[in-house]
Amino acid sequence: MTQLITFIELAVRAVRYSSAVRTDMVNVHTLALLPIGVAIKIWTGATLVYDAHELETEIDGLTGFRQILARIVEGMCIPFVDLGVFVSPPIELHYKGRYPSLPTVTVMNCPRTADPQVGELRDLRSELELADGATLYLHLGGLCVGRGIETIVEAFKNADAQERVVAFLGFGELEGLIQDAAAHSPSIRLLPPVKPDDVVGIASSADVGVTLTYDTCLNHRFCLPNKLFEYWMAGLPVIVSNLPEMSRVVSETGAGVVASVNSAEGLISAMEQVESGPLGHLRKQARLASSTYQWDNEATKLIEALRSCLLLK
């Protein structure tokens, strides 16, 4: 009941504020707030954009009555939406199939082109005192269940630190697991999180980025994590899960390797594939991929879609 009262208070404040400033457009990023966006549209006549950062009704852990309720709420709100913005092509297709009349566009969560004058630069190899011949693998972002952390730890716990090392850069519920593993294996390291502007510059001193996602829901199956694009912006080839969208973009760009199975054995096989070929070629492909998968290109699509949406009203 307390949460419901809080939500109603938030909705009333949002509608009042939007009315006072004469809002032309309201952009909603989560299903939880979409009803408030609908209320603002009804009250002010503003254009409503559903800029979902996930496949909102199909996220990991959303099951049973909560998922049914989420689908009902979204279905009731969608007729009021003027534009749906989604983060990967199959997520856009999912929404087009469910709501054929909804205008949509895919805008991927890509970083801006890295500015060498912005952000901190660090030499991770020197900082971690790595052997000259060791390949440094990097995992960026939240250390949470569902992101392959356990798989990466399993793959590195018995690795030779003279040959390969993995560094986790971030924070989350699995920090303890990584700290314990690092205490027993010199091939596993945990680094403190850094500011967003520093990520690409710091990542550029590693060799290979790793982003593994478990196929536990449609949202994961269709995902294109922003960390994938940050690795490329840093000039790092990637190892990714064998999921449809991630494997597609990696195969099309040649800027990495797809793990055949989402397991420690699959990751080790992918690392052996990376290490057996010329790493310089993979880094070149990563830099080429970053010229396509970068925010300037995605922003152009978003601006054009928003302009069209406003013109049609």
C-alpha positions in Angstrom: 0.0 0.0 0.0 2.9 2.4 0.9 4.4 1.8 -2.5 1.1 2.5 -4.3 0.7 5.8 -2.4 4.2 6.8 -3.3 3.6 5.9 -6.9 0.4 8.0 -7.0 2.2 10.9 -5.4 5.0 10.7 -8.0 2.5 10.6 -10.8 0.6 13.6 -9.5 3.8 15.6 -9.2 5.0 14.6 -12.7 1.7 15.6 -14.3 1.6 18.9 -12.5 5.2 19.7 -13.4 4.7 18.7 -17.0 1.6 20.9 -17.2 3.4 23.8 -15.7 6.4 23.7 -18.1 4.1 22.9 -21.1 5.9 19.6 -22.0 6.0 18.8 -25.7 7.5 15.3 -25.3 7.9 12.8 -22.4 10.5 10.0 -22.7 9.9 7.0 -20.5 12.7 4.4 -20.0 10.9 1.6 -18.0 7.6 -0.1 -17.9 7.2 0.8 -14.3 6.9 4.5 -15.2 5.0 4.1 -18.5 1.6 4.6 -16.8 2.9 8.0 -15.6 3.9 8.8 -19.1 0.4 8.0 -20.3 -1.1 10.2 -17.6 1.2 13.1 -18.7 0.2 12.6 -22.4 -3.5 12.5 -21.5 -3.3 15.7 -19.4 -0.9 17.7 -21.5 -1.2 16.3 -25.0 2.6 15.7 -25.1 4.2 13.2 -27.4 4.9 9.9 -25.5 8.1 8.0 -26.3 8.6 4.5 -24.8 12.4 4.3 -24.8 12.7 0.9 -23.2 16.2 -0.2 -22.2 15.2 -3.8 -21.9 12.6 -6.2 -23.3 10.5 -5.1 -20.3 8.0 -7.9 -20.0 10.6 -10.7 -20.6 13.4 -9.8 -18.1 15.2 -12.4 -16.0 13.3 -13.3 -12.8 10.0 -11.8 -14.0 7.6 -14.8 -13.9 4.1 -15.9 -12.9 1.6 -13.2 -11.9 4.1 -10.4 -12.0 4.9 -11.1 -15.6 1.2 -11.4 -16.5 0.6 -8.1 -14.8 3.5 -6.5 -16.6 2.1 -7.6 -20.0 -1.3 -6.3 -19.1 0.0 -2.9 -18.0 2.2 -2.6 -21.1 -0.7 -3.7 -23.4 -3.0 -1.0 -21.9 -0.4 1.7 -22.2 1.0 1.0 -25.7 -2.0 2.5 -27.6 -1.0 5.9 -26.1 2.6 5.6 -27.2 3.7 7.6 -30.2 7.1 6.0 -30.7 8.8 2.9 -29.3 12.6 3.0 -29.1 14.3 -0.4 -28.6 17.9 -1.5 -28.1 18.3 -4.3 -30.6 16.6 -5.4 -33.8 15.0 -8.5 -32.5 13.5 -6.6 -29.5 12.1 -4.1 -32.0 10.6 -7.0 -34.0 9.2 -8.5 -30.8 7.3 -5.3 -30.1 6.2 -4.9 -33.8 4.8 -8.4 -33.7 2.9 -7.8 -30.5 1.8 -4.2 -31.4 1.8 -3.9 -35.2 0.5 -0.3 -35.2 3.3 1.0 -32.9 5.9 3.1 -34.7 9.3 1.8 -33.7 13.1 2.3 -34.1 16.2 0.5 -32.9 18.7 2.6 -31.2 21.6 0.6 -29.8 23.3 1.5 -26.5 26.6 2.5 -28.1 29.2 4.8 -26.5 30.4 8.1 -28.0 33.7 8.1 -29.9 36.4 8.0 -27.4 38.1 11.4 -26.8 41.8 10.9 -25.8 41.6 14.1 -23.9 38.8 12.9 -21.7 39.0 10.3 -18.9 41.7 8.6 -17.0 44.4 6.6 -18.8 46.0 3.6 -16.9 48.3 0.8 -17.9 46.6 -2.2 -16.4 49.4 -4.5 -17.5 51.9 -2.6 -15.4 49.5 -2.0 -12.6 48.8 -5.8 -12.3 52.5 -6.6 -12.9 51.7 -9.1 -15.7 54.2 -11.2 -17.4 55.2 -10.0 -20.9 53.5 -12.9 -22.7 50.3 -13.0 -20.7 47.0 -12.1 -22.4 44.9 -9.8 -20.3 41.2 -10.4 -20.5 38.8 -7.8 -19.1 35.2 -7.9 -17.8 33.5 -4.6 -17.4 30.4 -3.7 -15.6 28.1 -5.1 -12.8 29.3 -8.2 -11.0 25.9 -9.7 -10.9 24.2 -13.1 -11.4 23.4 -13.8 -15.0 26.4 -12.1 -16.5 28.7 -15.1 -16.7 30.8 -14.2 -13.7 30.8 -17.7 -12.3 31.7 -19.1 -15.7 34.7 -16.7 -16.1 36.0 -17.5 -12.6 35.7 -21.2 -13.3 37.6 -20.9 -16.6 40.5 -18.9 -15.0 40.9 -20.5 -11.5 43.4 -23.0 -12.8 44.9 -20.9 -15.5 48.7 -20.2 -15.8 49.1 -16.5 -14.9 52.1 -16.4 -17.2 49.7 -17.1 -20.1 46.4 -15.4 -19.3 44.8 -13.3 -16.6 41.3 -11.9 -16.2 40.6 -8.6 -14.5 37.1 -7.6 -13.3 36.4 -3.9 -13.3 33.2 -3.1 -11.5 31.1 -3.9 -8.4 28.1 -6.0 -7.5 26.8 -8.9 -5.5 29.5 -11.3 -6.7 32.5 -9.3 -5.5 33.0 -11.7 -2.7 33.1 -14.7 -5.1 35.8 -12.9 -7.1 37.8 -11.8 -4.1 37.8 -15.4 -2.8 38.8 -16.7 -6.2 41.5 -14.1 -6.5 43.0 -15.1 -3.1 43.6 -18.6 -4.5 44.5 -17.8 -8.1 47.0 -15.1 -9.5 45.1 -15.4 -12.8 42.0 -13.6 -11.3 42.1 -10.0 -10.3 39.4 -7.5 -9.0 39.8 -3.8 -9.7 37.6 -1.1 -8.2 34.9 0.6 -10.4 35.8 3.8 -12.3 33.8 6.8 -13.6 32.0 6.2 -16.9 34.2 8.6 -18.7 37.3 6.6 -17.7 36.1 3.2 -18.8 37.2 3.2 -22.5 40.6 4.7 -21.8 41.4 2.3 -19.0 40.1 -0.7 -21.0 42.3 0.1 -23.9 45.4 -1.3 -22.1 43.8 -4.8 -21.9 43.9 -7.3 -24.7 40.4 -8.9 -25.0 37.0 -8.1 -23.6 34.7 -10.8 -22.2 30.9 -10.4 -22.0 28.9 -13.5 -21.3 25.2 -13.6 -20.7 23.1 -16.6 -19.7 20.2 -17.5 -22.0 17.6 -17.3 -19.2 15.0 -15.1 -20.8 14.1 -13.4 -24.1 15.6 -10.1 -22.9 19.0 -11.8 -22.5 18.6 -13.8 -25.8 18.1 -10.7 -27.8 20.5 -8.4 -25.9 23.3 -6.2 -27.2 25.1 -5.1 -24.0 26.7 -1.7 -24.1 29.9 -3.2 -22.7 30.3 -5.0 -26.0 30.5 -1.7 -27.8 32.7 -0.2 -25.1 35.3 -2.9 -25.7 35.3 -2.2 -29.4 35.7 1.6 -28.7 38.7 0.7 -26.6 40.1 -1.3 -29.5 39.5 -4.7 -27.8 38.2 -7.8 -29.6 35.6 -9.7 -27.6 34.5 -13.1 -26.5 30.7 -13.3 -26.3 28.0 -15.9 -25.5 26.5 -17.9 -28.3 23.3 -15.8 -28.3 21.6 -14.6 -31.5 22.4 -10.9 -31.5 25.8 -10.9 -29.9 27.0 -13.7 -32.2 25.6 -12.0 -35.2 27.4 -8.7 -34.7 30.6 -10.4 -33.7 30.5 -12.7 -36.8 29.6 -9.8 -39.1 32.5 -7.6 -37.9 35.1 -10.3 -37.3 35.9 -8.4 -34.1 36.0 -11.3 -31.8 35.1 -14.9 -31.1 31.8 -16.5 -30.1 32.0 -19.1 -27.3 30.4 -22.3 -28.7 28.8 -23.1 -25.4 28.2 -20.9 -22.3 30.5 -22.8 -20.0 34.0 -22.7 -18.7 35.0 -25.2 -21.3 33.4 -23.1 -24.0 35.2 -19.9 -22.8 38.6 -21.7 -22.6 38.1 -22.9 -26.2 37.3 -19.4 -27.3 40.4 -18.0 -25.5 42.5 -20.6 -27.2 41.1 -19.5 -30.6 41.9 -15.9 -29.8 45.4 -16.7 -28.7 46.2 -18.9 -31.6 45.6 -16.2 -34.2 47.1 -12.7 -34.7 45.7 -10.6 -32.0 46.6 -7.5 -34.0 44.2 -8.4 -36.7 41.3 -8.8 -34.2 42.2 -5.4 -32.6 42.0 -3.8 -36.1 38.6 -5.4 -36.7 37.5 -4.0 -33.3 38.5 -0.5 -34.2 36.6 -0.8 -37.5 33.6 -2.1 -35.7 33.7 0.9 -33.3 33.3 3.2 -36.3 29.9 1.6 -37.0 28.7 0.8 -33.5 29.1 4.3 -32.0 26.7 6.9 -30.6 26.8 9.4 -33.4 25.3 6.9 -35.8 22.6 5.8 -33.3 21.8 9.4 -32.3 21.1 10.3 -35.9 18.5 7.5 -36.1 16.9 8.6 -32.8 16.7 12.3 -33.9 15.2 11.4 -37.2 12.6 9.1 -35.5 11.7 11.8 -33.0 11.3 14.5 -35.7 9.1 12.2 -37.7 7.0 11.5 -34.6 6.5 15.2 -33.9 5.6 16.0 -37.5 3.0 13.3 -37.7 1.1 14.7 -34.6 
